[in-house]
């Protein structure tokens, strides 16, 4: 360092004795040692403790820590590093707590690090409550102030859940015990279920007949999992035992081996029963969903009317449907074409839908048919629609529907108005009569006071009688 007057800075030459030089040595403050997660917990970036861990007595989390600066500064060589530890907190808490090992002690991972900078410990979670947690690694350097005195790793979230899923509330759908088209067959669990496919759970249905029982296995049912709800439906392949044969029958559903998101499997099979209602099949529609993988929505929009007519015509040909049993195109969705074909149900031993289902596969041999490129994706029964009531006398012909609002006459209000008006007139009449009497009395002399008094009494008496008479008449 050299001190020079600002006005002479251009005059000073190197080595000029007009200045004084000072040599300074700079030393940079070393930050506290870094620490990061490694191993399995770093790969998954999560940890889970379940009931199975509790039963096995292994309620612990394996934590592997790593020093990313080990090549330059091993933990053992850091001049200020005092401690490297595992900390945890419940999600939502502000305070981090030091985690105990399975031996009940507090590990200092600085002393356990190998030559490559890795250290392992097992965190005891047996006393942790079921909840969401966070883990972090923390290094502490006692002689360094501020931010350089510690280092905290990125936190890893985890879940402690020792409770298996159970049926919620003890009830399942249909809750009234009677199934009709449109009703769900479903069960709600006490927590969200692992809905990743392929499903871990399975289901089967037992249909109680008059003399025997029929079991519909998992592969003949449609299963749907959403959140905490598992839904079961008869698949299109279960048409071998079709809806007409189910009317009035008792059905028992079993759902087994569902598990929650933590991996706890249900211990008790869920079971519930209901009856199929005796609804009128003539007023029940069947909805078939067809998928045309090779066609796009533009192929449909070019001439939607012709497309619909051809689909309906081909479907009727496959089903040998009778007059009045033709299907309709209920909905068409984008992408590769998804088409909903709605079909009224007949009551014959072989319905139009069953015949269509049985013959659809054979249609693939004919490339000229639209349906040869269609795949049947689902079948469902729509809720019964009440038939329209016929008007045999045609009394409503030519009459448009008009919204008519009927207003009830306010009888109470009318009577109240009449009574109130009459009372008001009566009181006005009495007031005028009294004022007239007082004015008349003032015209008499004091000598006639007795006469006036007598007259006033008479008037007052008449007024009372008149008032009572008017009220009674009302």
C-alpha positions as a Markdown table, in Angstrom:
| # | Residue | x | y | z |
|---|---|---|---|---|
| 1 | Unk | 0.0 | 0.0 | 0.0 |
| 2 | Unk | 1.3 | 3.5 | -0.8 |
| 3 | Unk | -0.1 | 6.8 | 0.4 |
| 4 | Unk | 0.1 | 9.6 | -2.3 |
| 5 | Unk | -1.5 | 13.1 | -2.4 |
| 6 | Unk | -4.2 | 13.2 | -5.0 |
| 7 | Unk | -2.7 | 16.3 | -6.6 |
| 8 | Unk | 0.7 | 14.6 | -7.0 |
| 9 | Unk | -0.4 | 11.2 | -8.3 |
| 10 | Unk | 0.8 | 11.9 | -11.8 |
| 11 | Unk | 4.3 | 13.1 | -10.6 |
| 12 | Unk | 5.1 | 10.0 | -8.6 |
| 13 | Unk | 7.4 | 7.4 | -10.3 |
| 14 | Unk | 7.9 | 3.8 | -9.2 |
| 15 | Unk | 10.5 | 3.6 | -6.4 |
| 16 | Unk | 10.1 | 7.4 | -5.6 |
| 17 | Unk | 10.9 | 7.9 | -1.9 |
| 18 | Unk | 8.0 | 10.4 | -1.5 |
| 19 | Unk | 5.7 | 7.6 | -0.5 |
| 20 | Unk | 5.6 | 4.9 | 2.2 |
| 21 | Unk | 4.9 | 1.2 | 1.4 |
| 22 | Unk | 3.1 | -1.3 | 3.7 |
| 23 | Unk | 2.8 | -5.1 | 3.0 |
| 24 | Unk | -0.5 | -6.7 | 4.0 |
| 25 | Unk | -1.4 | -10.4 | 4.1 |
| 26 | Unk | -5.0 | -11.5 | 3.3 |
| 27 | Unk | -6.7 | -14.6 | 4.7 |
| 28 | Unk | -10.2 | -15.7 | 3.5 |
| 29 | Unk | -12.7 | -17.0 | 6.0 |
| 30 | Unk | -13.4 | -20.7 | 5.3 |
| 31 | Unk | -17.1 | -21.7 | 5.2 |
| 32 | Unk | -18.5 | -24.5 | 7.3 |
| 33 | Unk | -18.2 | -27.9 | 5.6 |
| 34 | Unk | -21.0 | -28.9 | 3.1 |
| 35 | Unk | -23.0 | -32.1 | 3.6 |
| 36 | Unk | -25.5 | -33.8 | 1.3 |
| 37 | Unk | -27.7 | -36.9 | 1.2 |
| 38 | Unk | -26.4 | -39.9 | -0.6 |
| 39 | Unk | -27.5 | -43.6 | -1.2 |
| 40 | Unk | -31.0 | -44.9 | -1.4 |
| 41 | Unk | -32.7 | -41.9 | 0.4 |
| 42 | Unk | -31.1 | -39.5 | -2.1 |
| 43 | Unk | -32.2 | -41.6 | -5.0 |
| 44 | Unk | -35.8 | -41.8 | -3.9 |
| 45 | Unk | -35.9 | -38.3 | -2.4 |
| 46 | Unk | -38.4 | -39.7 | 0.1 |
| 47 | Unk | -38.8 | -42.1 | 2.9 |
| 48 | Unk | -41.8 | -44.2 | 4.2 |
| 49 | Unk | -42.5 | -46.0 | 7.4 |
| 50 | Unk | -45.5 | -48.4 | 7.4 |
| 51 | Unk | -47.2 | -50.9 | 9.7 |
| 52 | Unk | -45.1 | -53.7 | 8.2 |
| 53 | Unk | -42.0 | -51.9 | 9.6 |
| 54 | Unk | -43.7 | -51.7 | 13.0 |
| 55 | Unk | -44.6 | -55.4 | 13.0 |
| 56 | Unk | -41.1 | -56.4 | 12.0 |
| 57 | Unk | -39.6 | -54.1 | 14.7 |
| 58 | Unk | -37.5 | -52.2 | 12.1 |
| 59 | Unk | -38.9 | -48.7 | 12.5 |
| 60 | Unk | -35.8 | -46.9 | 11.3 |
| 61 | Unk | -34.5 | -44.9 | 8.3 |
| 62 | Unk | -31.1 | -45.5 | 6.8 |
| 63 | Unk | -29.4 | -42.2 | 6.2 |
| 64 | Unk | -26.2 | -41.8 | 4.2 |
| 65 | Unk | -24.4 | -38.5 | 4.3 |
| 66 | Unk | -21.6 | -37.3 | 1.9 |
| 67 | Unk | -19.0 | -34.6 | 2.0 |
| 68 | Unk | -18.9 | -33.2 | -1.6 |
| 69 | Unk | -15.6 | -31.3 | -0.7 |
| 70 | Unk | -13.9 | -34.4 | 0.7 |
| 71 | Unk | -11.1 | -34.3 | -1.9 |
| 72 | Unk | -10.0 | -30.8 | -0.8 |
| 73 | Unk | -11.1 | -30.7 | 2.8 |
| 74 | Unk | -12.2 | -33.9 | 4.6 |
| 75 | Unk | -14.4 | -33.4 | 7.6 |
| 76 | Unk | -11.6 | -34.5 | 9.9 |
| 77 | Unk | -9.3 | -31.8 | 8.5 |
| 78 | Unk | -11.7 | -28.9 | 8.7 |
| 79 | Unk | -10.4 | -26.4 | 11.3 |
| 80 | Unk | -13.7 | -25.3 | 12.6 |
| 81 | Unk | -16.1 | -28.2 | 12.0 |
| 82 | Unk | -17.6 | -29.5 | 15.2 |
| 83 | Unk | -20.6 | -31.6 | 14.3 |
| 84 | Unk | -22.5 | -33.2 | 11.3 |
| 85 | Unk | -25.9 | -34.5 | 12.3 |
| 86 | Unk | -29.4 | -35.6 | 11.1 |
| 87 | Unk | -32.3 | -33.4 | 12.0 |
| 88 | Unk | -36.1 | -33.8 | 11.5 |
| 89 | Unk | -39.3 | -31.9 | 12.0 |
| 90 | Unk | -43.0 | -32.5 | 11.4 |
| 91 | Unk | -44.3 | -30.7 | 8.3 |
| 92 | Unk | -45.6 | -27.3 | 9.5 |
| 93 | Unk | -43.3 | -27.0 | 12.5 |
| 94 | Unk | -40.6 | -24.3 | 12.6 |
| 95 | Unk | -38.1 | -26.0 | 14.9 |
| 96 | Unk | -35.8 | -28.8 | 13.8 |
| 97 | Unk | -34.9 | -31.6 | 16.3 |
| 98 | Unk | -31.9 | -33.7 | 16.4 |
| 99 | Unk | -32.7 | -37.3 | 15.4 |
| 100 | Unk | -31.7 | -40.3 | 17.7 |
| 101 | Unk | -30.2 | -43.4 | 16.4 |
| 102 | Unk | -31.7 | -46.9 | 16.9 |
| 103 | Unk | -29.2 | -47.2 | 19.8 |
| 104 | Unk | -30.8 | -44.2 | 21.4 |
| 105 | Unk | -27.7 | -41.9 | 20.9 |
| 106 | Unk | -27.0 | -38.8 | 18.8 |
| 107 | Unk | -24.5 | -39.6 | 16.1 |
| 108 | Unk | -21.8 | -37.2 | 15.0 |
| 109 | Unk | -21.3 | -38.2 | 11.3 |
| 110 | Unk | -18.0 | -36.3 | 11.2 |
| 111 | Unk | -16.5 | -39.1 | 13.2 |
| 112 | Unk | -18.1 | -41.8 | 11.1 |
| 113 | Unk | -17.0 | -40.6 | 7.7 |
| 114 | Unk | -14.8 | -42.9 | 5.6 |
| 115 | Unk | -11.9 | -42.0 | 3.3 |
| 116 | Unk | -14.3 | -41.2 | 0.5 |
| 117 | Unk | -16.4 | -38.8 | 2.6 |
| 118 | Unk | -19.4 | -41.1 | 3.2 |
| 119 | Unk | -21.1 | -41.8 | 6.6 |
| 120 | Unk | -24.1 | -43.9 | 7.6 |
| 121 | Unk | -26.5 | -43.9 | 10.5 |
| 122 | Unk | -30.0 | -45.4 | 11.3 |
| 123 | Unk | -32.6 | -43.0 | 12.6 |
| 124 | Unk | -35.1 | -44.3 | 15.1 |
| 125 | Unk | -38.7 | -43.4 | 14.2 |
| 126 | Unk | -40.5 | -45.8 | 16.6 |
| 127 | Unk | -41.7 | -42.9 | 18.7 |
| 128 | Unk | -42.7 | -40.6 | 15.8 |
| 129 | Unk | -46.5 | -40.1 | 15.4 |
| 130 | Unk | -48.2 | -40.9 | 12.1 |
| 131 | Unk | -47.7 | -37.8 | 10.0 |
| 132 | Unk | -45.7 | -36.1 | 7.3 |
| 133 | Unk | -42.0 | -35.3 | 8.1 |
| 134 | Unk | -38.9 | -33.7 | 6.7 |
| 135 | Unk | -35.3 | -34.8 | 7.2 |
| 136 | Unk | -32.1 | -32.7 | 6.7 |
| 137 | Unk | -28.4 | -32.9 | 7.3 |
| 138 | Unk | -26.8 | -30.2 | 9.3 |
| 139 | Unk | -23.1 | -29.2 | 9.8 |
| 140 | Unk | -22.0 | -26.8 | 12.6 |
| 141 | Unk | -18.8 | -24.8 | 12.9 |
| 142 | Unk | -18.7 | -23.2 | 16.4 |
| 143 | Unk | -15.9 | -20.5 | 15.9 |
| 144 | Unk | -17.4 | -19.0 | 12.8 |
| 145 | Unk | -20.1 | -16.3 | 12.9 |
| 146 | Unk | -23.1 | -15.8 | 10.7 |
| 147 | Unk | -23.9 | -17.8 | 7.6 |
| 148 | Unk | -20.4 | -19.3 | 7.5 |
| 149 | Unk | -20.9 | -21.0 | 10.8 |
| 150 | Unk | -23.3 | -23.8 | 9.6 |
| 151 | Unk | -24.6 | -25.6 | 6.5 |
| 152 | Unk | -28.0 | -27.2 | 6.0 |
| 153 | Unk | -28.8 | -29.6 | 3.2 |
| 154 | Unk | -31.9 | -29.7 | 1.1 |
| 155 | Unk | -34.8 | -31.3 | 3.1 |
| 156 | Unk | -36.3 | -34.7 | 2.1 |
| 157 | Unk | -40.0 | -35.3 | 2.7 |
| 158 | Unk | -41.3 | -38.5 | 4.2 |
| 159 | Unk | -44.4 | -40.2 | 5.5 |
| 160 | Unk | -45.0 | -42.3 | 8.6 |
| 161 | Unk | -48.3 | -44.2 | 8.3 |
| 162 | Unk | -49.0 | -47.4 | 10.3 |
| 163 | Unk | -52.8 | -47.6 | 9.6 |
| 164 | Unk | -54.2 | -49.8 | 6.8 |
| 165 | Unk | -57.2 | -48.6 | 4.7 |
| 166 | Unk | -60.6 | -49.5 | 5.9 |
| 167 | Unk | -64.2 | -49.0 | 4.7 |
| 168 | Unk | -65.4 | -45.5 | 5.5 |
| 169 | Unk | -68.4 | -45.3 | 7.6 |
| 170 | Unk | -69.4 | -48.9 | 7.2 |
| 171 | Unk | -71.5 | -48.2 | 4.0 |
| 172 | Unk | -71.0 | -48.7 | 0.3 |
| 173 | Unk | -72.9 | -47.9 | -2.9 |
| 174 | Unk | -75.7 | -48.4 | -3.7 |
| 175 | Unk | -76.4 | -47.1 | -0.2 |
| 176 | Unk | -80.2 | -47.9 | -0.3 |
| 177 | Unk | -79.4 | -51.6 | -1.1 |
| 178 | Unk | -81.1 | -51.5 | -4.5 |
| 179 | Unk | -79.2 | -51.1 | -7.8 |
| 180 | Unk | -80.8 | -49.5 | -10.9 |
| 181 | Unk | -79.2 | -48.3 | -14.1 |
| 182 | Unk | -77.1 | -45.2 | -13.3 |
| 183 | Unk | -76.2 | -46.3 | -9.7 |
| 184 | Unk | -72.6 | -46.7 | -8.7 |
| 185 | Unk | -71.3 | -49.9 | -7.2 |
| 186 | Unk | -68.5 | -48.5 | -5.1 |
| 187 | Unk | -66.8 | -48.4 | -1.8 |
| 188 | Unk | -65.1 | -45.4 | -0.1 |
| 189 | Unk | -62.1 | -46.1 | 2.1 |
| 190 | Unk | -60.8 | -44.1 | 5.1 |
| 191 | Unk | -57.8 | -42.8 | 3.1 |
| 192 | Unk | -56.6 | -42.4 | -0.4 |
| 193 | Unk | -55.8 | -45.7 | -2.1 |
| 194 | Unk | -52.8 | -46.5 | -4.3 |
| 195 | Unk | -54.5 | -46.2 | -7.7 |
| 196 | Unk | -51.4 | -46.8 | -9.9 |
| 197 | Unk | -52.0 | -49.4 | -12.6 |
| 198 | Unk | -51.9 | -52.3 | -12.6 |
| 199 | Unk | -54.1 | -52.3 | -9.5 |
| 200 | Unk | -52.8 | -54.1 | -6.5 |
| 201 | Unk | -56.4 | -54.8 | -5.4 |
| 202 | Unk | -58.8 | -57.3 | -6.9 |
| 203 | Unk | -62.6 | -57.8 | -6.7 |
| 204 | Unk | -65.1 | -60.5 | -7.4 |
| 205 | Unk | -68.9 | -60.6 | -7.4 |
| 206 | Unk | -71.2 | -63.4 | -6.2 |
| 207 | Unk | -74.6 | -63.5 | -7.7 |
| 208 | Unk | -77.1 | -65.5 | -5.7 |
| 209 | Unk | -79.6 | -67.3 | -7.9 |
| 210 | Unk | -82.6 | -69.3 | -7.0 |
| 211 | Unk | -80.8 | -72.6 | -6.6 |
| 212 | Unk | -77.1 | -71.8 | -7.2 |
| 213 | Unk | -74.5 | -69.0 | -7.0 |
| 214 | Unk | -72.5 | -67.5 | -9.9 |
| 215 | Unk | -69.1 | -66.0 | -9.3 |
| 216 | Unk | -67.9 | -63.2 | -11.6 |
| 217 | Unk | -64.1 | -62.9 | -11.3 |
| 218 | Unk | -61.9 | -59.9 | -11.4 |
| 219 | Unk | -61.2 | -60.2 | -15.2 |
| 220 | Unk | -64.9 | -60.0 | -16.0 |
| 221 | Unk | -65.4 | -56.8 | -14.1 |
| 222 | Unk | -64.5 | -53.2 | -14.8 |
| 223 | Unk | -62.5 | -51.6 | -11.9 |
| 224 | Unk | -61.9 | -47.9 | -11.4 |
| 225 | Unk | -59.8 | -46.3 | -8.6 |
| 226 | Unk | -60.0 | -42.6 | -7.9 |
| 227 | Unk | -58.7 | -41.1 | -4.6 |
| 228 | Unk | -60.3 | -43.0 | -1.8 |
| 229 | Unk | -63.0 | -44.7 | -3.9 |
| 230 | Unk | -63.0 | -48.0 | -5.7 |
| 231 | Unk | -65.7 | -48.5 | -8.2 |
| 232 | Unk | -66.9 | -51.9 | -9.6 |
| 233 | Unk | -69.0 | -52.5 | -12.7 |
| 234 | Unk | -70.0 | -55.4 | -14.8 |
| 235 | Unk | -67.9 | -55.4 | -17.9 |
| 236 | Unk | -69.1 | -55.9 | -21.4 |
| 237 | Unk | -67.6 | -59.4 | -21.2 |
| 238 | Unk | -69.9 | -60.3 | -18.4 |
| 239 | Unk | -72.9 | -60.1 | -20.8 |
| 240 | Unk | -72.8 | -63.9 | -20.6 |
| 241 | Unk | -74.8 | -63.3 | -17.5 |
| 242 | Unk | -76.7 | -60.2 | -18.8 |
| 243 | Unk | -78.8 | -57.6 | -17.0 |
| 244 | Unk | -82.2 | -59.3 | -17.7 |
| 245 | Unk | -80.9 | -62.4 | -15.8 |
| 246 | Unk | -79.8 | -60.1 | -12.9 |
| 247 | Unk | -83.2 | -58.5 | -12.2 |
| 248 | Unk | -84.2 | -59.1 | -8.6 |
| 249 | Unk | -81.1 | -61.1 | -7.7 |
| 250 | Unk | -78.9 | -60.5 | -4.6 |
| 251 | Unk | -75.3 | -59.5 | -5.4 |
| 252 | Unk | -72.4 | -59.5 | -3.0 |
| 253 | Unk | -69.2 | -57.6 | -3.8 |
| 254 | Unk | -65.7 | -58.4 | -2.4 |
| 255 | Unk | -62.7 | -56.0 | -2.6 |
| 256 | Unk | -59.4 | -57.3 | -1.3 |
| 257 | Unk | -55.7 | -56.3 | -1.1 |
| 258 | Unk | -56.2 | -52.6 | -1.6 |
| 259 | Unk | -53.4 | -50.5 | -0.1 |
| 260 | Unk | -52.8 | -46.9 | 0.8 |
| 261 | Unk | -50.1 | -44.6 | -0.7 |
| 262 | Unk | -47.7 | -45.6 | 2.1 |
| 263 | Unk | -48.0 | -49.3 | 1.1 |
| 264 | Unk | -50.2 | -50.5 | 4.0 |
| 265 | Unk | -52.5 | -53.3 | 2.7 |
| 266 | Unk | -56.0 | -53.7 | 4.0 |
| 267 | Unk | -56.2 | -56.6 | 6.4 |
| 268 | Unk | -59.9 | -57.4 | 6.2 |
| 269 | Unk | -61.7 | -58.0 | 2.9 |
| 270 | Unk | -64.4 | -55.4 | 2.2 |
| 271 | Unk | -67.8 | -57.0 | 1.5 |
| 272 | Unk | -71.2 | -55.5 | 0.8 |
| 273 | Unk | -74.5 | -56.7 | -0.7 |
| 274 | Unk | -77.4 | -55.3 | -2.6 |
| 275 | Unk | -80.3 | -56.3 | -4.9 |
| 276 | Unk | -80.8 | -55.5 | -8.6 |
| 277 | Unk | -84.1 | -53.7 | -8.9 |
| 278 | Unk | -87.0 | -55.0 | -11.1 |
| 279 | Unk | -86.8 | -52.0 | -13.4 |
| 280 | Unk | -88.5 | -52.0 | -16.9 |
| 281 | Unk | -86.0 | -52.9 | -19.5 |
| 282 | Unk | -88.1 | -51.3 | -22.2 |
| 283 | Unk | -87.3 | -47.9 | -20.6 |
| 284 | Unk | -83.6 | -48.6 | -20.1 |
| 285 | Unk | -80.9 | -47.6 | -22.6 |
| 286 | Unk | -77.6 | -49.4 | -23.1 |
| 287 | Unk | -74.6 | -47.2 | -23.9 |
| 288 | Unk | -71.7 | -48.7 | -26.0 |
| 289 | Unk | -68.5 | -46.8 | -26.4 |
| 290 | Unk | -66.7 | -47.6 | -29.7 |
| 291 | Unk | -63.1 | -46.5 | -30.5 |
| 292 | Unk | -61.9 | -45.9 | -34.1 |
| 293 | Unk | -58.1 | -45.8 | -33.8 |
| 294 | Unk | -57.4 | -45.4 | -37.5 |
| 295 | Unk | -59.9 | -42.5 | -37.9 |
| 296 | Unk | -59.6 | -38.9 | -36.8 |
| 297 | Unk | -62.3 | -36.4 | -35.9 |
| 298 | Unk | -61.9 | -34.7 | -39.3 |
| 299 | Unk | -63.1 | -38.0 | -41.0 |
| 300 | Unk | -66.3 | -37.5 | -39.0 |
| 301 | Unk | -66.9 | -33.8 | -39.4 |
| 302 | Unk | -66.6 | -34.0 | -43.2 |
| 303 | Unk | -70.0 | -35.6 | -43.3 |
| 304 | Unk | -71.3 | -36.4 | -39.9 |
| 305 | Unk | -74.8 | -37.3 | -41.0 |
| 306 | Unk | -73.6 | -39.9 | -43.4 |
| 307 | Unk | -71.1 | -41.3 | -40.8 |
| 308 | Unk | -73.9 | -41.6 | -38.2 |
| 309 | Unk | -76.3 | -43.3 | -40.7 |
| 310 | Unk | -73.6 | -45.8 | -41.7 |
| 311 | Unk | -72.7 | -46.7 | -38.1 |
| 312 | Unk | -76.4 | -47.2 | -37.2 |
| 313 | Unk | -77.1 | -49.2 | -40.3 |
| 314 | Unk | -74.1 | -51.5 | -39.8 |
| 315 | Unk | -74.9 | -51.9 | -36.1 |
| 316 | Unk | -78.4 | -52.9 | -36.9 |
| 317 | Unk | -77.2 | -55.4 | -39.4 |
| 318 | Unk | -74.9 | -57.0 | -36.9 |
| 319 | Unk | -77.6 | -57.1 | -34.2 |
| 320 | Unk | -80.5 | -58.1 | -36.4 |
| 321 | Unk | -82.5 | -55.3 | -34.6 |
| 322 | Unk | -86.2 | -55.1 | -35.1 |
| 323 | Unk | -88.1 | -52.0 | -36.0 |
| 324 | Unk | -88.1 | -49.5 | -33.1 |
| 325 | Unk | -84.8 | -51.0 | -31.7 |
| 326 | Unk | -82.4 | -49.0 | -33.8 |
| 327 | Unk | -79.5 | -47.3 | -31.9 |
| 328 | Unk | -78.7 | -43.6 | -32.0 |
| 329 | Unk | -75.3 | -41.9 | -32.0 |
| 330 | Unk | -75.3 | -40.2 | -28.5 |
| 331 | Unk | -71.9 | -38.5 | -28.5 |
| 332 | Unk | -68.7 | -38.3 | -30.6 |
| 333 | Unk | -65.4 | -37.1 | -29.0 |
| 334 | Unk | -62.2 | -35.8 | -30.5 |
| 335 | Unk | -58.8 | -37.4 | -31.2 |
| 336 | Unk | -59.1 | -40.8 | -32.8 |
| 337 | Unk | -62.9 | -41.1 | -32.9 |
| 338 | Unk | -64.6 | -42.1 | -29.7 |
| 339 | Unk | -68.3 | -42.7 | -30.4 |
| 340 | Unk | -71.1 | -43.5 | -27.9 |
| 341 | Unk | -73.9 | -45.7 | -29.4 |
| 342 | Unk | -77.1 | -45.6 | -27.3 |
| 343 | Unk | -79.3 | -48.6 | -27.7 |
| 344 | Unk | -82.8 | -49.3 | -26.2 |
| 345 | Unk | -82.9 | -52.6 | -24.5 |
| 346 | Unk | -85.4 | -55.4 | -25.5 |
| 347 | Unk | -86.6 | -58.1 | -23.2 |
| 348 | Unk | -85.8 | -61.1 | -25.4 |
| 349 | Unk | -83.5 | -63.9 | -24.4 |
| 350 | Unk | -80.9 | -62.5 | -26.8 |
| 351 | Unk | -81.0 | -58.7 | -26.8 |
| 352 | Unk | -79.9 | -56.6 | -29.7 |
| 353 | Unk | -76.9 | -55.5 | -27.7 |
| 354 | Unk | -75.8 | -59.1 | -27.1 |
| 355 | Unk | -76.1 | -60.0 | -30.7 |
| 356 | Unk | -74.1 | -56.9 | -31.7 |
| 357 | Unk | -71.5 | -57.8 | -29.1 |
| 358 | Unk | -71.2 | -61.4 | -30.3 |
| 359 | Unk | -71.0 | -60.4 | -34.0 |
| 360 | Unk | -68.7 | -57.4 | -33.8 |
| 361 | Unk | -65.5 | -59.4 | -33.9 |
| 362 | Unk | -66.6 | -61.1 | -37.2 |
| 363 | Unk | -67.0 | -57.7 | -38.8 |
| 364 | Unk | -63.2 | -57.2 | -38.9 |
| 365 | Unk | -63.1 | -59.5 | -41.9 |
| 366 | Unk | -64.9 | -56.9 | -44.0 |
| 367 | Unk | -62.8 | -53.9 | -44.7 |
| 368 | Unk | -65.7 | -52.0 | -46.3 |
| 369 | Unk | -67.5 | -51.6 | -43.0 |
| 370 | Unk | -66.8 | -48.7 | -40.7 |
| 371 | Unk | -67.3 | -50.9 | -37.7 |
| 372 | Unk | -64.6 | -53.2 | -38.9 |
| 373 | Unk | -62.1 | -50.7 | -37.6 |
| 374 | Unk | -64.0 | -50.1 | -34.3 |
| 375 | Unk | -63.1 | -51.5 | -30.9 |
| 376 | Unk | -65.7 | -51.9 | -28.2 |
| 377 | Unk | -64.3 | -50.2 | -25.1 |
| 378 | Unk | -67.1 | -50.2 | -22.6 |
| 379 | Unk | -70.8 | -50.9 | -22.0 |
| 380 | Unk | -73.1 | -49.3 | -19.4 |
| 381 | Unk | -76.8 | -49.0 | -18.6 |
| 382 | Unk | -78.4 | -45.6 | -18.5 |
| 383 | Unk | -80.9 | -44.7 | -15.9 |
| 384 | Unk | -84.5 | -45.6 | -16.9 |
| 385 | Unk | -86.5 | -42.8 | -18.6 |
| 386 | Unk | -90.2 | -42.6 | -17.8 |
| 387 | Unk | -92.3 | -43.0 | -21.0 |
| 388 | Unk | -94.4 | -40.1 | -22.2 |
| 389 | Unk | -98.1 | -40.3 | -21.3 |
| 390 | Unk | -100.3 | -40.5 | -24.4 |
| 391 | Unk | -103.3 | -38.1 | -24.8 |
| 392 | Unk | -106.0 | -40.4 | -26.3 |
| 393 | Unk | -108.5 | -37.5 | -26.8 |
| 394 | Unk | -105.8 | -35.2 | -28.3 |
| 395 | Unk | -107.0 | -32.4 | -26.0 |
| 396 | Unk | -103.7 | -30.8 | -25.9 |
| 397 | Unk | -103.3 | -30.5 | -29.7 |
| 398 | Unk | -102.3 | -27.1 | -30.9 |
| 399 | Unk | -101.8 | -25.7 | -27.4 |
| 400 | Unk | -98.3 | -24.4 | -26.6 |
| 401 | Unk | -96.7 | -25.0 | -23.3 |
| 402 | Unk | -97.1 | -21.9 | -21.2 |
| 403 | Unk | -95.7 | -21.2 | -17.8 |
| 404 | Unk | -98.6 | -20.1 | -15.6 |
| 405 | Unk | -98.0 | -18.7 | -12.1 |
| 406 | Unk | -101.0 | -19.0 | -9.7 |
| 407 | Unk | -101.3 | -16.3 | -7.2 |
| 408 | Unk | -103.6 | -17.0 | -4.2 |
| 409 | Unk | -106.0 | -14.1 | -3.4 |
| 410 | Unk | -104.8 | -12.3 | -0.3 |
| 411 | Unk | -108.1 | -12.9 | 1.7 |
| 412 | Unk | -106.5 | -12.1 | 5.1 |
| 413 | Unk | -105.2 | -8.8 | 3.7 |
| 414 | Unk | -108.6 | -7.8 | 2.3 |
| 415 | Unk | -110.5 | -8.6 | 5.5 |
| 416 | Unk | -107.9 | -6.7 | 7.6 |
| 417 | Unk | -108.2 | -3.6 | 5.3 |
| 418 | Unk | -112.0 | -3.6 | 5.6 |
| 419 | Unk | -111.9 | -3.9 | 9.4 |
| 420 | Unk | -109.2 | -1.3 | 9.8 |
| 421 | Unk | -111.1 | 1.1 | 7.5 |
| 422 | Unk | -114.3 | 0.8 | 9.3 |
| 423 | Unk | -112.7 | 1.3 | 12.7 |
| 424 | Unk | -111.0 | 4.4 | 11.4 |
| 425 | Unk | -114.3 | 5.9 | 10.2 |
| 426 | Unk | -116.0 | 5.1 | 13.5 |
| 427 | Unk | -113.3 | 6.9 | 15.5 |
| 428 | Unk | -113.5 | 9.9 | 13.2 |
| 429 | Unk | -117.3 | 10.0 | 13.7 |
| 430 | Unk | -117.0 | 9.9 | 17.5 |
| 431 | Unk | -114.3 | 12.6 | 17.6 |
| 432 | Unk | -116.5 | 15.0 | 15.5 |
| 433 | Unk | -119.5 | 14.2 | 17.7 |
| 434 | Unk | -117.5 | 15.0 | 20.9 |
| 435 | Unk | -116.1 | 18.3 | 19.5 |
| 436 | Unk | -119.6 | 19.4 | 18.4 |
| 437 | Unk | -120.9 | 18.7 | 21.9 |
| 438 | Unk | -118.1 | 20.8 | 23.5 |
| 439 | Unk | -118.7 | 23.7 | 21.1 |
| 440 | Unk | -122.5 | 23.6 | 21.8 |
| 441 | Unk | -121.9 | 23.5 | 25.6 |
| 442 | Unk | -119.8 | 26.7 | 25.5 |
| 443 | Unk | -122.8 | 28.8 | 24.1 |
| 444 | Unk | -124.8 | 28.3 | 27.3 |
| 445 | Unk | -124.5 | 30.6 | 30.4 |
| 446 | Unk | -123.1 | 29.6 | 33.7 |
| 447 | Unk | -126.7 | 29.6 | 35.1 |
| 448 | Unk | -127.4 | 26.7 | 32.8 |
| 449 | Unk | -124.4 | 24.6 | 34.0 |
| 450 | Unk | -126.5 | 21.9 | 35.5 |
| 451 | Unk | -128.5 | 21.6 | 32.3 |
| 452 | Unk | -125.4 | 21.5 | 30.3 |
| 453 | Unk | -123.9 | 18.9 | 32.5 |
| 454 | Unk | -127.0 | 16.8 | 32.2 |
| 455 | Unk | -127.0 | 17.2 | 28.5 |
| 456 | Unk | -123.3 | 16.3 | 28.3 |
| 457 | Unk | -123.9 | 13.1 | 30.2 |
| 458 | Unk | -126.6 | 12.2 | 27.8 |
| 459 | Unk | -124.4 | 12.9 | 24.9 |
| 460 | Unk | -121.6 | 10.8 | 26.3 |
| 461 | Unk | -124.0 | 8.0 | 27.0 |
| 462 | Unk | -125.2 | 8.1 | 23.4 |
| 463 | Unk | -121.6 | 8.2 | 22.1 |
| 464 | Unk | -120.7 | 5.0 | 24.0 |
| 465 | Unk | -123.8 | 3.2 | 22.7 |
| 466 | Unk | -123.1 | 4.3 | 19.1 |
| 467 | Unk | -119.5 | 3.2 | 19.3 |
| 468 | Unk | -120.3 | -0.2 | 20.6 |
| 469 | Unk | -123.1 | -0.6 | 18.0 |
| 470 | Unk | -120.7 | 0.2 | 15.1 |
| 471 | Unk | -118.0 | -2.3 | 16.3 |
| 472 | Unk | -120.6 | -5.1 | 16.8 |
| 473 | Unk | -122.0 | -4.7 | 13.3 |
| 474 | Unk | -118.5 | -5.1 | 11.8 |
